[in-house]
């Protein structure tokens, strides 16, 4: 395994073998270009070296064009970064501090193990998906390894992972990210329902693979911005069948995994697809993945709509009235996530802003919070605001949830 100083890395550089951080932590798969963001992340973590068994293949074509343009303008990437930092200096310190406290959990936690673990899961799954989409044979142990890593990571870093899901912290790898998020949420529900460890691992595997049948659909359907025609919609509804075939026939997983991916779009009222089964006839794992997948879809940024706040997504689930979802599964999800999920920004009745840091399953409207901006307008650093438990602070209550994006716009206007 060769060690490469990160000073030798450039955006757009590719290698013939995967590049790793600290042994087994994947930075990029073979043939995937290193991004500027990857290099900046390594610098923020204090990582000096990466490792690979491969050879540098050179820059991707688009990056070569950008570098040529930069040289023509006598402006290196480092100089460009310097100009960017200078242009951002117009914000007042208080605005920058408040915005960082309320809007970007990753800016504070990016150098911690939780973020590395979360990103590693996404990139490992993305490498699996790349092979499935390309028709390359995939060994199930690579997927089983992701499942095992996820179980351990949820045990150690549960709250951080929920924050990353709600914050949309990772750009790119959209299918893999969505599947990892759905698997994390599915695991939390299964654990809340006290399912045995074997069943939890089966459900995680099913959640990771629940949408791989999408790779068998035409790109024009997947990338279409407007509404689908009836014929296109029917093709889209066939993806659980494609997924089941991949999981059972190509990956050779047992039917307990196959039934999850086949039934995760069935509905409690029998109006789902592909077989319109209902109620307890739907596999329990599929019922769990259905709730997790729906919540993840609502809080994630999509090409055709903006993401939804965790609180609003939870309200949408609560209004289901036993149409799509098993009420017991939904109850377990609310107990583990709360009405205001961890990471939610909320406004208190005294005018203070806070972030939810812990939820109480038996009192979902009274979470534990950390003050970000107090009732007097004092802004606190990420870990310096008081922690209050609304179970004991009887005079305080949540007035409303605050959309972080709207808050960002507010701070931007005030800084201009």
VEXRO-270772 format. One record per residue: residue in three letters; x, y, z of N, C-alpha, C in turn. Coordinates in steps of 0.1 Angstrom, whole numbers, padded with zeros to 4 digits, always signed. Layout:
! VEXRO-270772
alaXYZXYZXYZ...
! end
This chain:
! VEXRO-270772
unk+0009-0012+0000+0000+0000+0000+0009+0012+0000unk+0008+0021-0010+0016+0033-0011+0010+0044-0004unk+0018+0052+0002+0013+0064+0009+0016+0077+0001unk+0005+0085+0000+0006+0097-0009+0003+0109+0000unk+0012+0119+0000+0010+0131+0008-0003+0138+0002unk-0011+0144+0010-0023+0151+0004-0019+0163-0004unk-0007+0168-0001-0002+0180-0009+0000+0176-0024unk+0001+0163-0027+0002+0158-0041-0012+0156-0047unk-0022+0157-0040-0036+0155-0046-0041+0168-0052unk-0048+0166-0063-0055+0178-0070-0069+0174-0073unk-0078+0184-0073-0092+0181-0078-0092+0175-0092unk-0099+0164-0094-0100+0158-0107-0090+0146-0109unk-0081+0144-0099-0071+0133-0100-0078+0120-0098unk-0075+0110-0106-0081+0097-0104-0070+0086-0102unk-0074+0075-0096-0064+0064-0094-0069+0051-0099unk-0061+0041-0102-0065+0029-0107-0070+0019-0097unk-0068+0023-0084-0074+0015-0073-0080+0024-0063unk-0088+0019-0054-0094+0028-0043-0084+0035-0035unk-0087+0047-0031-0078+0055-0022-0084+0055-0008unk-0076+0052+0002-0081+0051+0016-0075+0061+0025unk-0083+0064+0036-0078+0072+0046-0076+0063+0058unk-0064+0063+0064-0062+0056+0076-0066+0041+0075unk-0061+0035+0065-0063+0020+0063-0076+0017+0056unk-0087+0015+0063-0099+0009+0057-0110+0020+0054unk-0107+0033+0057-0117+0043+0054-0116+0048+0040unk-0126+0045+0031-0125+0048+0017-0126+0063+0015unk-0117+0069+0007-0118+0083+0003-0126+0083-0011unk-0121+0076-0021-0127+0075-0034-0125+0061-0040unk-0135+0056-0047-0133+0043-0054-0123+0045-0066unk-0119+0034-0071-0110+0034-0083-0117+0041-0095unk-0110+0050-0101-0115+0057-0113-0124+0069-0110unk-0127+0071-0097-0136+0083-0093-0127+0095-0090unk-0130+0106-0096-0122+0118-0094-0122+0123-0080unk-0111+0127-0075-0110+0134-0062-0115+0148-0063unk-0123+0153-0054-0129+0166-0055-0122+0176-0046unk-0123+0188-0049-0117+0199-0041-0122+0197-0026unk-0135+0194-0025-0141+0192-0012-0134+0181-0004unk-0131+0170-0011-0124+0159-0005-0111+0163+0001unk-0103+0171-0006-0090+0175-0002-0092+0185+0010unk-0101+0194+0009-0104+0203+0021-0108+0196+0033unk-0116+0185+0031-0120+0177+0043-0108+0170+0049unk-0099+0165+0041-0087+0159+0047-0078+0169+0055unk-0077+0181+0049-0070+0191+0056-0076+0195+0070unk-0090+0195+0070-0097+0199+0082-0096+0188+0093unk-0094+0175+0088-0092+0164+0097-0078+0163+0102unk-0069+0170+0096-0055+0169+0100-0048+0157+0094unk-0054+0151+0083-0048+0140+0076-0037+0144+0067unk-0025+0138+0068-0014+0142+0060-0012+0132+0048unk-0016+0120+0050-0013+0110+0039-0026+0102+0036unk-0027+0097+0024-0037+0088+0020-0030+0076+0014unk-0037+0064+0012-0031+0052+0008-0038+0046-0004unk-0031+0040-0013-0037+0033-0024-0027+0022-0029unk-0032+0012-0035-0024+0002-0042-0023+0005-0057unk-0030+0016-0061-0030+0019-0076-0021+0029-0080unk-0022+0033-0092-0014+0044-0098-0023+0056-0102unk-0017+0068-0102-0024+0079-0106-0027+0079-0121unk-0040+0081-0125-0044+0080-0139-0044+0094-0145unk-0043+0104-0138-0043+0118-0143-0056+0125-0140unk-0058+0137-0145-0070+0145-0143-0081+0142-0152unk-0093+0143-0147-0104+0142-0157-0105+0154-0166unk-0111+0152-0178-0110+0162-0188-0115+0176-0184unk-0126+0176-0176-0132+0188-0173-0123+0196-0163unk-0116+0189-0154-0107+0195-0145-0095+0201-0153unk-0090+0194-0163-0079+0199-0171-0083+0212-0178unk-0096+0213-0183-0100+0226-0189-0100+0237-0178unk-0105+0234-0166-0106+0244-0155-0092+0249-0152unk-0082+0239-0151-0069+0243-0147-0062+0251-0158unk-0065+0248-0170-0060+0256-0181-0065+0270-0181unk-0078+0271-0178-0084+0285-0177-0078+0292-0165unk-0075+0285-0154-0070+0292-0143-0056+0297-0146unk-0048+0288-0153-0034+0293-0156-0034+0304-0166unk-0044+0304-0175-0045+0315-0185-0048+0328-0178unk-0055+0327-0167-0059+0340-0159-0048+0342-0148unk-0037+0334-0148-0027+0335-0138-0033+0335-0124unk-0042+0325-0122-0050+0324-0109-0050+0309-0105unk-0042+0305-0096-0041+0291-0092-0053+0288-0083unk-0056+0275-0082-0067+0271-0073-0066+0277-0059unk-0053+0277-0054-0051+0283-0040-0054+0298-0040unk-0051+0305-0050-0054+0319-0051-0069+0321-0051unk-0075+0312-0059-0090+0313-0060-0096+0311-0046unk-0091+0301-0039-0096+0299-0025-0094+0311-0017unk-0083+0318-0018-0080+0329-0010-0090+0340-0013unk-0093+0342-0027-0102+0352-0031-0116+0349-0025unk-0120+0336-0025-0133+0333-0020-0134+0336-0005unk-0123+0334+0003-0124+0337+0017-0124+0352+0019unk-0118+0359+0011-0118+0374+0012-0132+0379+0009unk-0138+0374-0002-0152+0378-0006-0162+0375+0005unk-0160+0364+0013-0169+0360+0023-0167+0368+0036unk-0158+0377+0036-0155+0384+0049-0164+0396+0051unk-0174+0398+0042-0183+0409+0044-0193+0406+0055unk-0195+0394+0058-0205+0390+0069-0199+0395+0082unk-0208+0400+0091-0203+0404+0104-0200+0392+0112unk-0191+0393+0122-0188+0381+0130-0200+0375+0137unk-0209+0383+0142-0221+0378+0149-0230+0370+0140unk-0231+0375+0128-0240+0368+0118-0234+0355+0114unk-0220+0355+0112-0214+0343+0108-0215+0333+0120unk-0213+0338+0132-0214+0329+0143-0228+0323+0145unk-0238+0331+0144-0252+0326+0145-0255+0316+0134unk-0251+0319+0122-0254+0311+0110-0247+0297+0112unk-0234+0297+0116-0227+0285+0118-0233+0276+0129unk-0238+0283+0140-0244+0276+0151-0257+0269+0147unk-0265+0275+0138-0278+0270+0136-0280+0263+0123unk-0270+0265+0114-0272+0260+0100-0263+0248+0096unk-0252+0247+0101-0242+0237+0096-0236+0229+0107unk-0242+0218+0110-0237+0209+0120-0223+0204+0116unk-0222+0201+0103-0210+0195+0097-0198+0204+0099unk-0199+0217+0098-0188+0226+0100-0181+0224+0113unk-0189+0220+0123-0183+0218+0136-0178+0203+0138unk-0186+0194+0132-0183+0180+0134-0176+0172+0123unk-0172+0180+0113-0167+0173+0101-0154+0165+0104unk-0146+0170+0114-0134+0164+0117-0135+0153+0128unk-0147+0149+0131-0150+0139+0141-0153+0125+0134unk-0151+0115+0143-0153+0102+0137-0167+0099+0132unk-0177+0105+0137-0191+0102+0133-0193+0106+0118unk-0188+0118+0114-0189+0122+0100-0182+0113+0091unk-0169+0109+0095-0161+0100+0087-0169+0087+0085unk-0175+0082+0096-0182+0069+0095-0194+0070+0085unk-0201+0081+0086-0213+0083+0078-0209+0084+0063unk-0199+0092+0061-0194+0094+0047-0188+0081+0041unk-0182+0073+0050-0176+0060+0045-0187+0050+0041unk-0198+0050+0049-0209+0041+0045-0215+0045+0032unk-0216+0058+0029-0222+0062+0017-0213+0059+0005unk-0200+0061+0007-0191+0059-0004-0189+0044-0007unk-0189+0036+0003-0188+0021+0001-0200+0016-0006unk-0212+0021-0002-0224+0017-0009-0225+0022-0024unk-0220+0034-0026-0219+0040-0039-0210+0031-0048unk-0199+0026-0043-0191+0017-0051-0198+0004-0055unk-0206-0001-0045-0214-0013-0048-0224-0010-0059unk-0231+0002-0058-0241+0006-0068-0235+0008-0081unk-0223+0013-0082-0217+0015-0095-0215+0002-0102unk-0211-0008-0094-0208-0021-0100-0221-0028-0105unk-0232-0026-0096-0245-0032-0100-0250-0026-0113unk-0249-0012-0113-0254-0005-0125-0246-0009-0138unk-0233-0012-0136-0225-0015-0147-0225-0030-0151unk-0233-0038-0143-0234-0052-0146-0222-0060-0141unk-0214-0054-0132-0202-0061-0127-0206-0069-0115unk-0201-0081-0114-0204-0090-0103-0201-0084-0089unk-0210-0085-0079-0208-0079-0066-0208-0090-0056unk-0198-0090-0047-0197-0100-0036-0206-0095-0025unk-0215-0103-0020-0224-0099-0009-0217-0095+0004unk-0205-0100+0005-0198-0097+0018-0194-0082+0018unk-0193-0075+0007-0191-0061+0007-0203-0053+0012unk-0215-0059+0009-0227-0053+0014-0229-0057+0029unk-0226-0069+0032-0227-0073+0046-0218-0065+0055unk-0206-0062+0050-0197-0054+0057-0203-0040+0060unk-0210-0034+0050-0216-0021+0053-0227-0022+0064unk-0234-0033+0063-0245-0036+0073-0239-0036+0087unk-0228-0044+0088-0221-0046+0101-0215-0032+0106unk-0209-0025+0097-0204-0012+0101-0215-0002+0106unk-0226-0003+0099-0237+0006+0102-0243+0003+0116unk-0244-0010+0119-0249-0014+0133-0240-0008+0143unk-0227-0009+0142-0218-0004+0152-0218+0011+0152unk-0219+0018+0140-0219+0032+0140-0232+0038+0146unk-0243+0031+0144-0256+0036+0150-0255+0034+0166unk-0249+0024+0170-0247+0022+0184-0238+0033+0191unk-0228+0037+0183-0219+0047+0189-0222+0061+0186unk-0229+0064+0174-0230+0077+0169-0244+0080+0164unk-0254+0075+0171-0268+0076+0167-0272+0090+0164unk-0271+0099+0174-0276+0112+0173-0269+0120+0162unk-0256+0118+0160-0249+0125+0150-0255+0121+0136unk-0257+0108+0134-0262+0103+0122-0276+0109+0118unk-0285+0110+0128-0298+0116+0126-0296+0131+0122unk-0286+0138+0128-0284+0152+0124-0279+0153+0110unk-0270+0143+0105-0265+0144+0092-0277+0141+0082unk-0286+0132+0085-0297+0129+0076-0306+0141+0074unk-0309+0148+0085-0317+0160+0085-0310+0172+0079unk-0297+0172+0080-0290+0184+0075-0285+0183+0061unk-0287+0171+0054-0283+0170+0040-0268+0173+0039unk-0260+0167+0047-0246+0172+0048-0237+0167+0037unk-0241+0157+0030-0232+0152+0019-0238+0155+0005unk-0230+0161-0003-0234+0164-0017-0230+0153-0026unk-0238+0149-0036-0235+0138-0045-0238+0124-0039unk-0235+0114-0047-0238+0100-0043-0253+0099-0039unk-0262+0105-0046-0276+0107-0041-0283+0094-0039unk-0282+0084-0048-0289+0071-0045-0283+0064-0033unk-0270+0064-0032-0263+0057-0021-0267+0064-0008unk-0266+0077-0008-0269+0085+0004-0284+0082+0008unk-0293+0083-0001-0307+0080+0002-0309+0066+0008unk-0302+0056+0003-0303+0043+0008-0297+0041+0022unk-0285+0047+0024-0279+0047+0037-0288+0053+0047unk-0293+0065+0044-0302+0072+0053-0315+0063+0057unk-0321+0057+0046-0332+0049+0049-0328+0037+0057unk-0316+0031+0056-0312+0020+0064-0310+0024+0078unk-0304+0036+0080-0302+0041+0094-0315+0042+0101unk-0325+0049+0094-0338+0051+0100-0345+0038+0103unk-0344+0028+0093-0350+0015+0095-0344+0008+0107unk-0331+0009+0109-0325+0002+0120-0330+0008+0133unk-0332+0021+0134-0337+0028+0146-0351+0023+0149unk-0359+0022+0139-0373+0017+0141-0373+0003+0146unk-0365-0006+0139-0365-0020+0143-0360-0022+0157unk-0350-0014+0161-0345-0015+0175-0355-0010+0185unk-0362+0001+0181-0373+0006+0190-0384-0005+0192unk-0386-0012+0182-0396-0023+0182-0391-0036+0189unk-0379-0035+0193-0372-0047+0200-0372-0059+0192unk-0369-0057+0179-0367-0069+0170-0354-0075+0173unk-0352-0088+0171-0339-0095+0174-0328-0090+0164unk-0316-0091+0169-0305-0085+0161-0304-0091+0147unk-0307-0104+0145-0306-0109+0132-0316-0102+0123unk-0328-0100+0128-0339-0093+0119-0335-0079+0116unk-0329-0072+0126-0324-0058+0124-0314-0058+0112unk-0305-0068+0112-0295-0068+0101-0301-0071+0088unk-0311-0080+0087-0318-0083+0075-0325-0070+0070unk-0331-0063+0079-0339-0051+0075-0329-0040+0070unk-0318-0039+0076-0308-0029+0071-0303-0033+0057unk-0300-0046+0055-0296-0050+0042-0307-0047+0031unk-0320-0050+0035-0331-0047+0026-0332-0032+0023unk-0330-0024+0033-0331-0010+0031-0320-0004+0023unk-0308-0010+0024-0296-0006+0016-0299-0009+0001unk-0306-0020-0001-0308-0024-0015-0321-0022-0021unk-0330-0015-0014-0344-0014-0017-0347-0007-0031unk-0338+0001-0036-0340+0008-0048-0330+0004-0060unk-0323-0007-0058-0313-0010-0069-0320-0014-0082unk-0333-0017-0082-0340-0020-0094-0341-0007-0103unk-0339+0004-0097-0339+0017-0105-0329+0017-0115unk-0318+0009-0113-0307+0009-0123-0311+0002-0135unk-0322-0005-0135-0327-0012-0147-0337-0004-0155unk-0340+0008-0150-0350+0017-0157-0342+0027-0167unk-0349+0031-0177-0342+0040-0187-0339+0054-0180unk-0328+0059-0184-0323+0072-0178-0333+0083-0180unk-0340+0083-0192-0350+0093-0195-0361+0094-0185unk-0364+0082-0179-0375+0082-0169-0369+0087-0156unk-0357+0082-0152-0352+0086-0139-0348+0101-0138unk-0344+0107-0150-0340+0121-0150-0351+0130-0154unk-0363+0125-0156-0373+0134-0161-0377+0144-0151unk-0378+0157-0154-0381+0167-0145-0397+0169-0143unk-0404+0167-0153-0419+0169-0152-0426+0156-0148unk-0439+0156-0149-0446+0144-0146-0444+0132-0155unk-0446+0120-0151-0445+0108-0159-0457+0105-0166unk-0456+0100-0178-0468+0095-0186-0473+0082-0179unk-0485+0078-0182-0490+0065-0177-0481+0054-0179unk-0475+0053-0191-0466+0042-0194-0453+0043-0186unk-0448+0055-0185-0436+0057-0177-0438+0054-0162unk-0450+0058-0157-0453+0055-0143-0454+0040-0141unk-0460+0033-0150-0460+0018-0149-0446+0012-0149unk-0437+0017-0157-0423+0012-0157-0417+0015-0143unk-0420+0027-0138-0414+0031-0125-0419+0022-0114unk-0432+0018-0115-0438+0009-0105-0432-0005-0106unk-0426-0008-0116-0420-0022-0118-0406-0023-0111unk-0401-0012-0106-0387-0013-0100-0386-0022-0088unk-0397-0024-0080-0395-0034-0069-0393-0048-0075unk-0399-0051-0086-0397-0064-0092-0383-0066-0097unk-0378-0055-0104-0364-0056-0108-0354-0057-0096unk-0358-0050-0085-0349-0050-0073-0349-0064-0067unk-0361-0071-0067-0362-0084-0061-0354-0094-0070unk-0354-0092-0083-0346-0101-0091-0331-0099-0089unk-0326-0087-0088-0312-0084-0085-0308-0090-0071unk-0316-0088-0061-0313-0092-0048-0313-0107-0047unk-0323-0114-0053-0325-0128-0051-0317-0136-0061unk-0317-0132-0074-0311-0140-0084-0296-0136-0087unk-0292-0123-0086-0279-0119-0088-0270-0119-0076unk-0275-0113-0065-0268-0113-0053-0270-0125-0044unk-0280-0133-0047-0283-0145-0040-0286-0144-0025unk-0292-0133-0022-0297-0131-0008-0309-0140-0006unk-0311-0144+0007-0323-0152+0010-0336-0144+0008unk-0347-0151+0008-0360-0144+0005-0364-0135+0016unk-0359-0136+0028-0362-0127+0039-0357-0113+0035unk-0347-0112+0027-0342-0099+0022-0350-0095+0010unk-0352-0105+0001-0359-0102-0011-0373-0097-0009unk-0380-0102+0001-0394-0098+0003-0395-0084+0008unk-0385-0079+0015-0384-0065+0019-0384-0056+0007unk-0375-0059-0002-0373-0050-0014-0385-0051-0023unk-0391-0063-0023-0403-0064-0032-0415-0057-0027unk-0417-0056-0014-0429-0051-0008-0428-0037-0002unk-0417-0030-0003-0415-0018+0004-0424-0006-0001unk-0431-0008-0013-0440+0002-0018-0455-0003-0016unk-0457-0014-0010-0471-0018-0006-0476-0009+0005unk-0489-0007+0005-0495+0002+0015-0504-0006+0025unk-0505-0001+0037-0513-0007+0047-0528-0009+0043unk-0533+0001+0034-0547+0000+0030-0548-0008+0017unk-0537-0014+0012-0538-0023+0000-0538-0015-0013unk-0535-0002-0013-0534+0006-0026-0520+0007-0031unk-0511-0001-0026-0497+0001-0031-0494-0008-0043unk-0481-0010-0045-0476-0018-0056-0464-0026-0052unk-0460-0037-0059-0466-0041-0072-0478-0051-0071unk-0481-0056-0059-0491-0067-0058-0504-0063-0050unk-0504-0050-0045-0516-0045-0038-0520-0054-0026unk-0511-0058-0018-0514-0065-0006-0515-0055+0005unk-0521-0059+0016-0524-0050+0027-0521-0055+0041unk-0521-0046+0050-0520-0049+0064-0509-0058+0068unk-0511-0068+0077-0501-0077+0082-0496-0087+0071unk-0503-0087+0060-0498-0096+0049-0485-0090+0043unk-0482-0077+0046-0469-0071+0042-0459-0075+0052unk-0447-0079+0047-0436-0082+0056-0433-0071+0066unk-0430-0074+0078-0427-0064+0088-0415-0055+0084unk-0404-0062+0078-0393-0054+0074-0397-0044+0063unk-0405-0048+0054-0410-0039+0043-0418-0028+0049unk-0426-0031+0059-0434-0020+0065-0425-0010+0072unk-0414-0014+0078-0404-0005+0084-0397+0003+0074unk-0392-0003+0063-0385+0004+0053-0394+0014+0046unk-0407+0011+0045-0416+0020+0039-0417+0033+0046unk-0418+0033+0059-0418+0045+0068-0405+0053+0066unk-0394+0045+0068-0381+0052+0067-0378+0058+0054unk-0382+0051+0043-0380+0056+0030-0388+0069+0027unk-0401+0069+0032-0409+0081+0030-0404+0093+0037unk-0400+0091+0050-0394+0102+0057-0381+0107+0051unk-0372+0098+0047-0360+0102+0040-0362+0110+0028unk-0372+0106+0020-0376+0113+0007-0380+0127+0010unk-0388+0129+0021-0393+0142+0024-0382+0152+0029unk-0372+0147+0036-0362+0156+0042-0350+0158+0033unk-0350+0150+0022-0338+0151+0013-0341+0160+0001unk-0331+0167-0003-0332+0176-0015-0333+0168-0027unk-0344+0171-0035-0346+0164-0048-0345+0174-0059unk-0343+0168-0071-0341+0177-0083-0355+0184-0086unk-0366+0178-0082-0379+0184-0085-0385+0191-0074unk-0379+0192-0062-0385+0199-0051-0374+0201-0040unk-0377+0211-0031-0368+0214-0020-0371+0203-0009unk-0361+0202+0000-0363+0193+0011-0372+0199+0021unk-0377+0191+0030-0387+0195+0040-0381+0194+0053unk-0385+0203+0062-0380+0202+0076-0384+0189+0082unk-0376+0184+0092-0379+0172+0099-0392+0173+0106unk-0395+0184+0112-0408+0186+0119-0420+0185+0109unk-0419+0191+0097-0430+0191+0088-0431+0177+0082unk-0420+0170+0079-0420+0156+0075-0427+0147+0085unk-0424+0150+0098-0430+0142+0108-0445+0144+0109unk-0449+0157+0107-0464+0160+0107-0471+0153+0095unk-0464+0152+0084-0470+0145+0072-0472+0130+0076unk-0463+0124+0082-0464+0110+0086-0475+0109+0096unk-0477+0118+0105-0487+0117+0115-0501+0118+0110unk-0502+0124+0098-0515+0126+0092-0519+0115+0083unk-0512+0104+0083-0514+0093+0074-0527+0086+0077unk-0531+0084+0089-0544+0078+0093-0545+0064+0087unk-0535+0056+0089-0535+0042+0085-0537+0039+0071unk-0533+0048+0062-0535+0046+0048-0522+0039+0042unk-0511+0045+0044-0499+0040+0038-0491+0031+0048unk-0491+0035+0061-0482+0029+0070-0488+0021+0081unk-0481+0011+0086-0485+0003+0098-0485+0013+0110unk-0496+0015+0117-0496+0024+0128-0486+0021+0139unk-0483+0008+0141-0474+0004+0152-0459+0008+0147unk-0456+0007+0135-0443+0011+0130-0442+0026+0131unk-0452+0033+0127-0452+0048+0128-0450+0052+0142unk-0457+0046+0151-0456+0049+0166-0441+0047+0170unk-0435+0036+0166-0421+0034+0170-0412+0044+0164unk-0415+0049+0152-0406+0059+0145-0407+0072+0153unk-0419+0076+0157-0421+0088+0164-0414+0088+0178unk-0415+0076+0184-0409+0074+0197-0393+0075+0196unk-0388+0071+0186-0373+0071+0184-0368+0085+0179unk-0376+0092+0171-0372+0104+0165-0378+0117+0172unk-0390+0116+0178-0396+0127+0183-0404+0135+0173unk-0413+0143+0177-0420+0152+0168-0410+0162+0162unk-0401+0167+0170-0390+0176+0166-0377+0168+0166unk-0373+0162+0154-0362+0153+0154-0349+0160+0159unk-0339+0152+0163-0326+0157+0167-0320+0165+0156unk-0315+0177+0159-0310+0186+0149-0319+0197+0145unk-0332+0195+0148-0342+0205+0144-0340+0219+0151unk-0342+0229+0144-0341+0243+0150-0355+0247+0154unk-0356+0252+0166-0369+0255+0171-0369+0269+0178unk-0381+0276+0178-0382+0288+0185-0391+0286+0197unk-0386+0291+0209-0393+0289+0221-0403+0300+0223unk-0412+0299+0233-0422+0309+0235-0416+0322+0241unk-0403+0321+0246-0397+0334+0251-0388+0341+0240unk-0389+0335+0228-0381+0342+0217-0368+0336+0214unk-0363+0327+0223-0350+0321+0221-0350+0310+0210unk-0338+0309+0203-0337+0299+0193-0328+0287+0199unk-0331+0275+0196-0324+0264+0201-0324+0252+0191unk-0315+0243+0194-0314+0231+0185-0318+0219+0194unk-0326+0210+0189-0329+0198+0196-0317+0188+0197unk-0314+0184+0209-0302+0175+0210-0306+0161+0215unk-0318+0160+0221-0322+0146+0226-0337+0146+0226unk-0343+0135+0223-0358+0134+0224-0362+0124+0234unk-0374+0126+0240-0380+0117+0249-0391+0109+0243unk-0389+0096+0242-0399+0088+0235-0413+0089+0241unk-0414+0091+0254-0427+0092+0260-0433+0106+0261unk-0425+0116+0256-0429+0130+0256-0423+0137+0244unk-0428+0133+0232-0422+0138+0220-0422+0153+0217unk-0431+0160+0225-0432+0175+0223-0423+0182+0233unk-0416+0175+0242-0408+0181+0252-0393+0176+0252unk-0386+0179+0241-0372+0174+0239-0362+0181+0248unk-0350+0176+0248-0339+0183+0254-0332+0192+0243unk-0329+0204+0246-0325+0214+0236-0312+0221+0241unk-0305+0227+0231-0293+0235+0234-0296+0249+0229unk-0295+0259+0237-0298+0273+0233-0287+0278+0223unk-0291+0284+0212-0282+0289+0202-0282+0305+0203unk-0294+0310+0204-0296+0325+0206-0306+0326+0218unk-0302+0333+0229-0311+0334+0240-0322+0345+0238unk-0331+0347+0248-0341+0356+0247-0337+0371+0246unk-0324+0373+0250-0318+0386+0250-0310+0389+0237unk-0310+0379+0228-0302+0381+0215-0288+0377+0216unk-0283+0371+0227-0270+0367+0228-0268+0354+0220unk-0258+0353+0212-0255+0342+0203-0244+0334+0210unk-0246+0321+0211-0236+0312+0217-0229+0303+0207unk-0217+0300+0210-0210+0290+0201-0217+0276+0202unk-0213+0268+0193-0220+0255+0191-0222+0247+0204unk-0212+0247+0213-0213+0239+0225-0213+0247+0237unk-0216+0260+0237-0216+0268+0249-0230+0272+0254unk-0240+0271+0245-0253+0275+0250-0258+0265+0261unk-0267+0270+0269-0273+0261+0280-0281+0250+0274unk-0280+0238+0280-0288+0227+0276-0300+0227+0286unk-0312+0227+0280-0325+0227+0288-0333+0215+0285unk-0339+0209+0295-0348+0198+0293-0362+0203+0295unk-0370+0203+0284-0383+0209+0284-0393+0200+0293unk-0388+0188+0296-0396+0180+0306-0397+0187+0320unk-0386+0194+0323-0385+0200+0336-0387+0215+0336unk-0384+0221+0324-0386+0235+0323-0401+0238+0319unk-0410+0238+0329-0424+0238+0326-0429+0251+0320unk-0421+0262+0322-0426+0275+0317-0423+0277+0302unk-0414+0268+0297-0410+0270+0283-0417+0259+0274unk-0420+0263+0262-0425+0253+0253-0421+0258+0239unk-0422+0249+0229-0418+0251+0215-0430+0259+0208unk-0426+0271+0204-0436+0279+0196-0438+0274+0182unk-0426+0271+0176-0427+0266+0162-0413+0260+0158unk-0413+0252+0148-0401+0248+0142-0396+0259+0132unk-0383+0260+0130-0377+0271+0121-0370+0264+0110unk-0373+0268+0098-0366+0262+0086-0352+0268+0086unk-0341+0260+0087-0328+0265+0086-0325+0273+0074unk-0331+0270+0063-0328+0277+0050-0334+0291+0051unk-0345+0293+0057-0351+0306+0059-0343+0314+0068unk-0338+0308+0079-0329+0314+0088-0316+0319+0082unk-0311+0311+0073-0299+0315+0065-0301+0328+0057unk-0313+0328+0050-0317+0340+0042-0318+0352+0051unk-0323+0351+0063-0325+0362+0072-0311+0367+0076unk-0302+0358+0080-0289+0363+0084-0281+0369+0073unk-0283+0364+0060-0277+0369+0049-0282+0384+0046unk-0295+0386+0047-0300+0399+0045-0295+0409+0056unk-0294+0404+0068-0290+0413+0079-0275+0417+0078unk-0267+0408+0071-0253+0411+0070-0250+0420+0058unk-0260+0422+0049-0257+0431+0037-0259+0446+0040
! end
